[in-house]
């Protein structure tokens, strides 16, 4: 695909992506913890840390699996052969699990699969945590919003494209290709 001059690659090196995602944590904490503390007290925030921390490893592992499954389910909904067009794996060099869509789709459909883990595992638990005063929900949502850093980068790149463009998920790097007509 790289030989075709009508193909434009929208990718980011995994190491750079990890750096950007790491740097994202500080604004993320400000945008989530500050509203919680405006509504609820500091003690309530701290009290949710222990149950979250106690179950951190199983929650993290289950959340990572759910994150990748949500990508696959979101994309498969728009593919004629469904989940058979989705591949799951781990990039062991960067300890990065992935979900790869093997078939092209419209940008608007690709966005759905890219955004599902961010919304379901990140944003909704943060909002629920703030609204209900459940800091364990807040911490879960922060963790998985942060874990969707690569998805946020992809969604940012996708936002510059027409929703009817055809996108090809990149098989090896975080990102995708677009074929210009």
Buried (B, 14 or more C-beta within 10 A) or exposed (E): EEEEEEEEEBBBEBEEBBEEBEEBBEEBEEEBBEBBEEEBEEEBBEBBEEEBEEEEEEBBEEBBEBBBBBBBBBBBEBBEEEBEBBBBEEEEEBEBBBBBBBBBBBBBBBBBBBBBBBBBBBBBBBBBBBEEBBBBBBBBBBBBBBBBBBBBBBBEBBEEBEEEBBBBBBEEBBBBBBBEE
